[in-house]
Amino acid sequence: MEYTWLFIITPIAIAAVIFIAWYRYRLRSHERDLKRVAVIAHTRTIKMLPEYRKAVRNYRILMAFAALSFLVSIFTFTAAAARPVSIVEHDSINENRDIVLCLDVSGSMSNYQATILGFFKEIVDGLHGQRIGLTIFDGVPANIIPLTDDYDAIIEIADELSGQENFAEYDYAVMGVGSSAIGDGVMGCVDNVNSGGNNTERAKSVIIATDNYAGSETVDINQAARYAKRLGITFYGISIGYPNGTEDILFRTAVANTNGAFYNINNYSAERAVTGNIIQKVLDQEAAKISGAIEIIHTDSPDAALFVSAAFFGLFLILTWRLRL
């Protein structure tokens, strides 16, 4: 109850009203007796009749029910006015998974970017509830979106990247000494997903999309994979390269070293086969369930009290009509 003091004021007010009404009734009754006295014979005999006694008993019972229904109506209405509150304690459990979408935006990827971005948007839709980031790379990596649960922002950026002309606005961020530095780009993605520190309580994944045609790079993708494995990060690879070519095999090996899954889209006739598999594998990863702060939910629940009050007040009106009060 929010206003428990109403339960103190209400009985006092009811008692005061009853006392004043009784006192005024007795005062007026005494005044009437002094002004006019009527003597009726045989009243004692009448009061001894069974019918009279029955009528008086029924009258008193109805009066008692009327008084009781009135009191119940008043107290339940007071209870509703006092704002009864139901309290539910909810233990929030967070499944902690961090996923970074890692996109090669070099010139050789221009014919595939719409398909890959479509994959990424489906993955974002399928992984709601997790933290997701976006990193793009060419000569160097650029962290476009840090880990966040603002999925609308990720989709908005993906839509902006959906045409080659729109990649130009990010050239300044990804332009390095050379181009297609895949190993360096993947390392940037690893740093993004590990930005919260080496926290083993969070499942961490990097979803990499590249054509595997590496240019000048400081580290290669296998070195990035070994580093990621030490941090407990899993790679999921989407390859645009020639199936079973040298670059494709290197990429596949790097992903396998992190116990991840590899997909060459040339081997998939349906796009959803890639995204569906990746989403399910990410969700299958064991993520620590960390208890968050206990959430206490207060909900006003006056409905029952109002219903009871209305029902008993209706009963009170019926009884007063029956008693001709």
ROVEX-778469 format. One record per residue (C-alpha): x, y, z. Coordinates in pm, 1 decimal. Layout:
% residues N
+----------+----------+----------+
:       xx :       yy :       zz :
+----------+----------+----------+
:        X :        Y :        Z :
...
+----------+----------+----------+
This chain:
% residues 325
+----------+----------+----------+
:       xx :       yy :       zz :
+----------+----------+----------+
:      0.0 :      0.0 :      0.0 :
:    127.9 :    343.6 :    -89.2 :
:   -106.9 :    535.4 :    144.9 :
:   -159.2 :    318.6 :    451.6 :
:   -251.9 :    625.3 :    655.8 :
:   -594.7 :    612.2 :    490.0 :
:   -671.9 :    305.2 :    701.0 :
:   -622.5 :    518.8 :   1012.6 :
:   -826.4 :    817.7 :    900.3 :
:  -1118.7 :    620.9 :    754.4 :
:  -1224.7 :    434.4 :   1075.6 :
:  -1198.0 :    757.0 :   1274.3 :
:  -1413.7 :    940.0 :   1021.1 :
:  -1674.5 :    660.4 :   1014.2 :
:  -1687.2 :    644.5 :   1393.9 :
:  -1732.8 :   1021.5 :   1413.4 :
:  -2018.4 :   1016.6 :   1159.5 :
:  -2194.1 :    728.3 :   1339.0 :
:  -2161.1 :    900.4 :   1677.5 :
:  -2295.0 :   1232.9 :   1547.3 :
:  -2586.2 :   1061.1 :   1371.8 :
:  -2672.0 :    857.4 :   1683.2 :
:  -2647.2 :   1159.9 :   1910.3 :
:  -2869.0 :   1376.1 :   1688.5 :
:  -3120.7 :   1091.7 :   1657.9 :
:  -3140.9 :   1048.6 :   2033.7 :
:  -3170.1 :   1423.9 :   2089.6 :
:  -3452.1 :   1463.1 :   1841.3 :
:  -3625.5 :   1152.9 :   1972.1 :
:  -3618.3 :   1291.9 :   2327.0 :
:  -3754.1 :   1626.6 :   2207.0 :
:  -4039.9 :   1452.4 :   2026.0 :
:  -4123.7 :   1251.2 :   2336.9 :
:  -4149.9 :   1570.1 :   2543.6 :
:  -4376.6 :   1745.6 :   2292.4 :
:  -4608.4 :   1461.7 :   2212.6 :
:  -4675.4 :   1149.8 :   2410.0 :
:  -4914.7 :    893.8 :   2268.8 :
:  -5027.0 :    606.3 :   2484.3 :
:  -5100.1 :    284.2 :   2299.8 :
:  -5271.0 :      2.0 :   2482.5 :
:  -5163.1 :   -360.7 :   2476.4 :
:  -4815.9 :   -290.3 :   2324.1 :
:  -4664.4 :   -550.7 :   2553.1 :
:  -4903.1 :   -812.1 :   2418.4 :
:  -4820.3 :   -717.0 :   2059.2 :
:  -4449.7 :   -748.7 :   2125.0 :
:  -4506.3 :  -1101.2 :   2255.5 :
:  -4662.4 :  -1218.9 :   1929.9 :
:  -4444.3 :  -1462.2 :   1724.2 :
:  -4504.2 :  -1267.9 :   1403.4 :
:  -4389.3 :   -945.5 :   1566.2 :
:  -4077.3 :  -1109.6 :   1707.1 :
:  -3999.3 :  -1263.7 :   1369.3 :
:  -4043.8 :   -928.7 :   1196.3 :
:  -3815.0 :   -756.7 :   1447.7 :
:  -3553.0 :  -1031.3 :   1413.0 :
:  -3558.3 :  -1010.0 :   1034.5 :
:  -3538.0 :   -632.3 :   1052.2 :
:  -3235.5 :   -646.7 :   1280.9 :
:  -3064.4 :   -905.7 :   1058.0 :
:  -3117.8 :   -688.5 :    751.8 :
:  -2992.5 :   -385.1 :    942.0 :
:  -2681.8 :   -576.7 :   1047.1 :
:  -2617.1 :   -687.4 :    688.0 :
:  -2673.6 :   -332.5 :    563.2 :
:  -2425.4 :   -195.1 :    816.0 :
:  -2175.0 :   -470.1 :    737.4 :
:  -2202.9 :   -422.0 :    360.3 :
:  -2160.7 :    -47.3 :    404.1 :
:  -1847.5 :    -93.4 :    617.4 :
:  -1699.3 :   -349.3 :    378.3 :
:  -1769.0 :   -117.2 :     85.1 :
:  -1603.4 :    174.8 :    262.7 :
:  -1296.7 :    -22.2 :    368.6 :
:  -1242.3 :   -186.5 :     30.2 :
:  -1281.7 :    149.8 :   -141.7 :
:  -1026.9 :    286.8 :    103.9 :
:   -800.2 :     -3.4 :     16.2 :
:   -830.2 :     83.6 :   -353.4 :
:   -763.1 :    451.9 :   -280.2 :
:   -456.8 :    352.5 :    -77.3 :
:   -306.8 :    209.6 :   -399.6 :
:   -247.3 :   -158.8 :   -333.4 :
:     75.4 :   -253.6 :   -504.8 :
:    192.7 :   -595.5 :   -615.4 :
:    569.5 :   -635.6 :   -597.6 :
:    759.4 :   -875.3 :   -823.4 :
:   1132.9 :   -926.3 :   -793.6 :
:   1291.4 :  -1020.8 :  -1124.0 :
:   1644.2 :  -1157.2 :  -1138.9 :
:   1783.7 :  -1030.1 :  -1466.5 :
:   2006.3 :  -1283.0 :  -1639.0 :
:   2235.9 :  -1159.6 :  -1915.0 :
:   2367.7 :  -1397.6 :  -2176.4 :
:   2693.2 :  -1232.2 :  -2267.3 :
:   2801.0 :  -1273.5 :  -2626.7 :
:   3005.0 :  -1018.6 :  -2819.4 :
:   3009.5 :  -1037.9 :  -3197.3 :
:   3204.3 :   -818.6 :  -3440.3 :
:   3114.3 :   -810.3 :  -3807.5 :
:   3444.1 :   -784.1 :  -3995.5 :
:   3412.9 :   -664.8 :  -4354.8 :
:   3678.2 :   -642.0 :  -4626.3 :
:   3600.1 :   -322.8 :  -4824.1 :
:   3886.4 :   -340.4 :  -5071.4 :
:   3814.1 :   -275.8 :  -5437.7 :
:   3804.8 :   -644.3 :  -5525.7 :
:   3504.5 :   -686.6 :  -5295.2 :
:   3285.8 :   -434.5 :  -5478.0 :
:   3087.3 :   -698.3 :  -5669.3 :
:   3004.3 :   -888.7 :  -5352.2 :
:   2944.0 :   -618.3 :  -5096.9 :
:   2565.3 :   -606.4 :  -5142.8 :
:   2541.2 :   -982.2 :  -5080.5 :
:   2771.2 :   -967.1 :  -4777.6 :
:   2591.3 :   -669.5 :  -4628.5 :
:   2265.5 :   -856.7 :  -4676.0 :
:   2421.5 :  -1143.9 :  -4478.4 :
:   2529.9 :   -905.3 :  -4205.0 :
:   2184.4 :   -750.7 :  -4170.4 :
:   2026.4 :  -1094.0 :  -4137.4 :
:   2285.6 :  -1188.6 :  -3876.9 :
:   2208.3 :   -870.8 :  -3678.4 :
:   1837.6 :   -955.8 :  -3689.3 :
:   1906.3 :  -1309.8 :  -3570.8 :
:   2137.1 :  -1210.7 :  -3284.6 :
:   1923.5 :   -956.0 :  -3101.5 :
:   2008.2 :   -959.3 :  -2734.6 :
:   2384.8 :   -972.1 :  -2793.5 :
:   2637.9 :   -691.3 :  -2829.2 :
:   2742.9 :   -640.8 :  -3191.1 :
:   3010.0 :   -423.0 :  -3348.2 :
:   3122.6 :   -345.1 :  -3702.1 :
:   3480.3 :   -310.1 :  -3831.6 :
:   3579.6 :   -255.5 :  -4194.0 :
:   3927.5 :   -281.0 :  -4342.4 :
:   4132.6 :   -233.4 :  -4654.9 :
:   4488.6 :   -111.7 :  -4599.0 :
:   4410.2 :    -66.2 :  -4228.1 :
:   4110.5 :   -153.7 :  -4011.7 :
:   3855.9 :    106.1 :  -3901.9 :
:   3628.5 :     45.8 :  -3607.1 :
:   3299.1 :    186.2 :  -3741.5 :
:   3070.0 :     74.7 :  -3457.7 :
:   3203.4 :    -43.0 :  -3120.9 :
:   3019.6 :   -320.9 :  -2938.7 :
:   2663.4 :   -208.6 :  -2885.5 :
:   2305.1 :   -328.9 :  -2870.7 :
:   2191.7 :    -40.7 :  -3093.2 :
:   2097.0 :   -266.4 :  -3384.3 :
:   1928.1 :     15.4 :  -3575.0 :
:   2261.8 :    196.7 :  -3596.9 :
:   2432.6 :   -113.6 :  -3734.1 :
:   2160.8 :   -163.8 :  -3996.5 :
:   2180.2 :    204.1 :  -4089.3 :
:   2556.8 :    183.7 :  -4146.9 :
:   2515.3 :   -139.3 :  -4344.9 :
:   2261.9 :     34.7 :  -4569.2 :
:   2504.5 :    323.2 :  -4621.3 :
:   2773.3 :     76.5 :  -4727.9 :
:   2546.1 :    -99.6 :  -4974.1 :
:   2688.2 :     82.0 :  -5280.1 :
:   3047.6 :    121.8 :  -5397.9 :
:   3009.6 :    497.9 :  -5411.7 :
:   2929.4 :    500.5 :  -5042.2 :
:   3254.0 :    328.6 :  -4948.7 :
:   3435.9 :    639.9 :  -5062.7 :
:   3338.6 :    827.9 :  -4748.3 :
:   3533.5 :    572.0 :  -4543.8 :
:   3843.2 :    572.8 :  -4766.3 :
:   4024.3 :    808.9 :  -4532.8 :
:   3972.0 :    562.8 :  -4246.6 :
:   4080.8 :    241.8 :  -4418.8 :
:   4349.1 :    369.8 :  -4654.7 :
:   4695.8 :    244.2 :  -4561.2 :
:   5033.2 :    206.8 :  -4729.3 :
:   4893.0 :    -74.5 :  -4940.6 :
:   4554.8 :   -242.3 :  -4977.2 :
:   4380.3 :   -565.6 :  -4880.1 :
:   4576.1 :   -603.3 :  -4557.2 :
:   4353.2 :   -892.2 :  -4448.0 :
:   4562.3 :  -1004.5 :  -4152.0 :
:   4586.3 :   -649.1 :  -4016.9 :
:   4214.2 :   -598.3 :  -4073.4 :
:   4121.9 :   -914.4 :  -3885.6 :
:   4350.4 :   -810.4 :  -3599.8 :
:   4156.1 :   -484.2 :  -3581.8 :
:   3833.2 :   -683.7 :  -3561.1 :
:   3981.8 :   -896.2 :  -3281.3 :
:   4075.1 :   -578.7 :  -3092.5 :
:   3719.3 :   -450.4 :  -3136.6 :
:   3557.1 :   -764.0 :  -2996.7 :
:   3813.5 :   -769.2 :  -2715.5 :
:   3769.8 :   -398.5 :  -2635.8 :
:   3608.2 :   -483.4 :  -2302.6 :
:   3928.4 :   -657.0 :  -2190.6 :
:   4013.0 :  -1023.6 :  -2166.9 :
:   3686.6 :  -1115.8 :  -1998.4 :
:   3635.5 :  -1489.6 :  -2021.7 :
:   3275.3 :  -1455.0 :  -1903.8 :
:   3171.0 :  -1330.7 :  -2246.3 :
:   3154.7 :  -1551.4 :  -2556.1 :
:   3334.7 :  -1365.0 :  -2834.5 :
:   3306.5 :  -1411.7 :  -3207.6 :
:   3433.4 :  -1241.2 :  -3522.0 :
:   3239.2 :  -1293.4 :  -3845.8 :
:   3483.5 :  -1223.4 :  -4130.0 :
:   3388.2 :  -1164.7 :  -4493.0 :
:   3674.1 :  -1133.8 :  -4743.5 :
:   3784.5 :  -1254.7 :  -5084.2 :
:   4121.2 :  -1365.8 :  -4936.3 :
:   4329.7 :  -1174.1 :  -5189.7 :
:   4581.4 :  -1035.7 :  -4944.0 :
:   4800.5 :   -737.9 :  -5028.0 :
:   5071.2 :   -584.8 :  -4813.5 :
:   5012.2 :   -675.0 :  -4451.7 :
:   5199.6 :   -676.0 :  -4125.9 :
:   5049.7 :  -1001.0 :  -3998.0 :
:   4866.2 :  -1272.4 :  -4187.7 :
:   4527.5 :  -1416.9 :  -4103.3 :
:   4671.1 :  -1727.2 :  -3937.2 :
:   4873.3 :  -1514.8 :  -3695.7 :
:   4555.3 :  -1322.5 :  -3618.8 :
:   4377.6 :  -1654.5 :  -3561.0 :
:   4640.6 :  -1774.9 :  -3313.0 :
:   4614.6 :  -1446.7 :  -3124.6 :
:   4235.0 :  -1472.0 :  -3122.0 :
:   4246.5 :  -1829.3 :  -2992.9 :
:   4454.8 :  -1719.5 :  -2692.5 :
:   4182.8 :  -1466.4 :  -2615.4 :
:   3904.3 :  -1723.4 :  -2652.4 :
:   3766.8 :  -1561.9 :  -2969.6 :
:   3600.1 :  -1773.4 :  -3239.7 :
:   3618.5 :  -1691.1 :  -3611.9 :
:   3335.9 :  -1748.1 :  -3859.0 :
:   3457.2 :  -1706.4 :  -4215.1 :
:   3257.9 :  -1609.9 :  -4522.9 :
:   3485.2 :  -1653.8 :  -4823.9 :
:   3430.9 :  -1492.4 :  -5163.3 :
:   3746.2 :  -1650.3 :  -5308.4 :
:   3783.1 :  -1942.5 :  -5543.8 :
:   3677.6 :  -2260.7 :  -5360.0 :
:   3975.7 :  -2469.9 :  -5247.9 :
:   4222.2 :  -2217.6 :  -5387.8 :
:   4537.2 :  -2138.0 :  -5192.2 :
:   4390.4 :  -1828.0 :  -5028.0 :
:   4068.9 :  -2012.5 :  -4953.1 :
:   4258.8 :  -2292.9 :  -4779.8 :
:   4458.2 :  -2041.7 :  -4568.5 :
:   4136.6 :  -1872.4 :  -4461.5 :
:   3971.7 :  -2206.3 :  -4383.5 :
:   4273.9 :  -2310.9 :  -4175.0 :
:   4270.2 :  -1985.5 :  -3977.3 :
:   3902.2 :  -2027.1 :  -3895.6 :
:   3950.9 :  -2392.2 :  -3797.6 :
:   4229.3 :  -2291.3 :  -3555.8 :
:   3973.9 :  -2095.0 :  -3354.6 :
:   3721.3 :  -2384.5 :  -3361.7 :
:   3495.0 :  -2178.2 :  -3581.8 :
:   3303.7 :  -2248.5 :  -3902.8 :
:   3396.9 :  -2166.0 :  -4261.3 :
:   3166.2 :  -2094.6 :  -4556.7 :
:   3244.5 :  -2028.5 :  -4919.9 :
:   2939.3 :  -1861.6 :  -5068.7 :
:   3007.7 :  -2019.2 :  -5406.7 :
:   2907.6 :  -2347.6 :  -5240.4 :
:   2569.7 :  -2213.9 :  -5124.5 :
:   2274.4 :  -2167.9 :  -5356.2 :
:   2064.5 :  -2008.2 :  -5081.9 :
:   2199.6 :  -1709.3 :  -4892.4 :
:   2014.3 :  -1803.2 :  -4574.4 :
:   2214.9 :  -2124.6 :  -4554.5 :
:   2515.3 :  -1911.6 :  -4458.6 :
:   2346.7 :  -1672.6 :  -4218.4 :
:   2129.4 :  -1938.2 :  -4057.8 :
:   2430.0 :  -2159.7 :  -3987.1 :
:   2636.9 :  -1875.6 :  -3845.6 :
:   2355.5 :  -1747.9 :  -3623.0 :
:   2289.5 :  -2093.3 :  -3482.8 :
:   2658.5 :  -2164.9 :  -3420.3 :
:   2706.0 :  -1832.2 :  -3242.4 :
:   2403.6 :  -1895.7 :  -3024.3 :
:   2526.5 :  -2248.6 :  -2950.3 :
:   2837.1 :  -2104.2 :  -2791.5 :
:   2827.2 :  -2129.6 :  -2413.9 :
:   2785.1 :  -1780.4 :  -2279.3 :
:   2813.1 :  -1719.2 :  -1909.3 :
:   2481.6 :  -1625.6 :  -1757.3 :
:   2557.5 :  -1335.6 :  -1526.6 :
:   2296.6 :  -1218.7 :  -1278.7 :
:   2226.6 :   -852.3 :  -1318.1 :
:   2076.3 :   -620.2 :  -1061.0 :
:   1750.2 :   -741.9 :   -910.1 :
:   1467.2 :   -557.1 :  -1079.1 :
:   1174.9 :   -477.2 :   -850.2 :
:    850.7 :   -412.1 :  -1036.6 :
:    573.4 :   -225.5 :   -855.1 :
:    230.1 :   -259.2 :  -1014.0 :
:    -86.0 :    -85.6 :   -894.7 :
:   -357.9 :   -347.8 :   -852.9 :
:   -678.7 :   -180.7 :   -724.9 :
:   -913.5 :   -383.5 :   -948.3 :
:  -1012.0 :   -649.1 :   -694.7 :
:  -1070.7 :   -394.4 :   -416.9 :
:  -1284.9 :   -174.2 :   -644.7 :
:  -1490.5 :   -473.5 :   -757.5 :
:  -1558.4 :   -582.9 :   -397.5 :
:  -1639.6 :   -225.9 :   -295.5 :
:  -1889.6 :   -184.0 :   -580.3 :
:  -2051.9 :   -521.6 :   -506.9 :
:  -2101.7 :   -451.4 :   -136.4 :
:  -2220.3 :    -95.6 :   -198.9 :
:  -2479.4 :   -233.6 :   -441.1 :
:  -2587.5 :   -480.8 :   -169.9 :
:  -2611.0 :   -192.9 :     78.3 :
:  -2841.5 :      2.4 :   -156.8 :
:  -3066.9 :   -301.0 :   -204.7 :
:  -3092.9 :   -357.6 :    171.7 :
:  -3168.8 :      7.1 :    247.6 :
:  -3442.6 :     -0.8 :    -17.5 :
:  -3580.1 :   -317.2 :    138.9 :
:  -3572.7 :   -162.4 :    485.5 :
:  -3726.1 :    161.2 :    358.5 :
:  -3444.2 :    362.1 :    510.7 :
+----------+----------+----------+
